Structures are given as structure tokens and as C-alpha cells.
Amino acid sequence: MFTVRPPEAAEPWVHSATFAEAGYPQVQGSNWMGYIAPKGTPPAIVAKLHAAFVKAIGHADVKERILSQSNELGGGWSATARY
């Protein structure tokens, strides 16, 4: 078994087995993606990068690209992130 997917997955993953279908109903998988900056990056730079990412995600073509890969859009701020 190499490919498993969450039950709500979109194309192209709908033809892959879910964990439950593969015999592992107790397993839940997810991923998380974010951007990090080196420790000590000035807060003004972090804020500028954050604003740029928020703006990019607001573009319809970027949003569609993210969603078309079976990802969900989220968001947050470094102060609330859990590492």
C-alpha cells in the first residue's frame, strides 16, 4: 500500500483507498504546510511576509491551484502557531 486518502479527497485521489478501506479504520492522516523564517527575523519582516502570503492566497488562481490538489485553505499567524 502506498497511496491512501481521506474520505473527502478530491481528484485525482478519489481512486485511491481510504485508510479504512485499506484495513486501518483507526488511522487518520493529514498534512500541514507553512512557511518559516529564521529565529530572530525582525517582526516587521515577518509581518510583511505574512501579508504577502495572505494576498497570494486571496488570488482566485492561487486558491484554485491549492484546492485542486486536495488541500484545504487555512491561515494563521506565527504567534498562534504550534511547532
C-alpha positions as CSV (number, residue, x, y, z in Angstrom):
1,M,0.0,0.0,0.0
2,F,1.4,3.4,-1.0
3,T,-1.5,5.7,-1.5
4,V,-4.2,6.4,1.0
5,R,-6.5,9.3,1.2
6,P,-9.0,11.0,3.5
7,P,-12.7,10.2,2.7
8,E,-13.4,13.7,1.4
9,A,-10.4,13.8,-1.0
10,A,-10.9,15.4,-4.5
11,E,-9.5,14.3,-7.8
12,P,-7.1,12.9,-8.6
13,W,-7.1,10.9,-5.4
14,V,-10.7,9.5,-5.4
15,H,-9.5,6.2,-6.9
16,S,-7.1,5.6,-4.0
17,A,-8.2,3.6,-1.0
18,T,-9.0,5.4,2.2
19,F,-7.3,4.1,5.4
20,A,-10.5,2.4,6.4
21,E,-10.8,0.7,3.0
22,A,-7.2,-0.4,3.3
23,G,-8.0,-2.1,6.6
24,Y,-6.8,0.6,9.0
25,P,-10.0,2.4,10.2
26,Q,-8.2,3.8,13.3
27,V,-5.6,5.7,11.2
28,Q,-6.2,9.4,10.3
29,G,-3.8,11.2,8.1
30,S,-3.3,14.9,7.4
31,N,-0.6,17.3,6.4
32,W,0.3,20.8,7.3
33,M,2.2,23.3,5.3
34,G,3.5,26.6,6.3
35,Y,6.4,29.0,5.9
36,I,9.0,29.7,8.4
37,A,11.7,32.3,8.8
38,P,14.9,32.1,10.8
39,K,14.8,32.7,14.5
40,G,15.4,36.4,15.1
41,T,13.8,37.6,11.9
42,P,12.6,41.2,12.6
43,P,8.8,41.3,13.3
44,A,8.4,43.9,10.5
45,I,9.8,41.3,8.0
46,V,7.5,38.6,9.4
47,A,4.5,40.9,9.1
48,K,5.4,41.8,5.5
49,L,5.8,38.1,4.5
50,H,2.6,37.2,6.2
51,A,0.7,40.0,4.3
52,A,2.2,38.7,1.1
53,F,1.1,35.2,1.7
54,V,-2.4,36.3,2.7
55,K,-2.6,38.4,-0.5
56,A,-1.4,35.5,-2.7
57,I,-3.9,33.1,-1.2
58,G,-6.6,35.6,-2.0
59,H,-6.0,35.4,-5.7
60,A,-8.5,33.1,-7.4
61,D,-5.9,31.2,-9.5
62,V,-3.7,30.5,-6.4
63,K,-6.7,29.4,-4.4
64,E,-7.9,27.1,-7.2
65,R,-4.4,25.6,-7.5
66,I,-4.2,24.8,-3.8
67,L,-7.8,23.4,-3.7
68,S,-7.2,21.3,-6.9
69,Q,-4.5,19.4,-5.1
70,S,-6.9,18.2,-2.4
71,N,-5.6,20.8,0.1
72,E,-7.7,23.0,2.3
73,L,-7.0,26.7,2.8
74,G,-6.2,27.8,6.3
75,G,-4.3,30.6,7.8
76,G,-2.8,31.8,10.9
77,W,-0.1,33.9,12.4
78,S,3.2,32.9,13.9
79,A,2.1,33.9,17.4
80,T,-0.6,31.3,17.3
81,A,1.3,28.5,15.5
82,R,2.1,25.3,17.3
83,Y,5.5,23.9,16.4
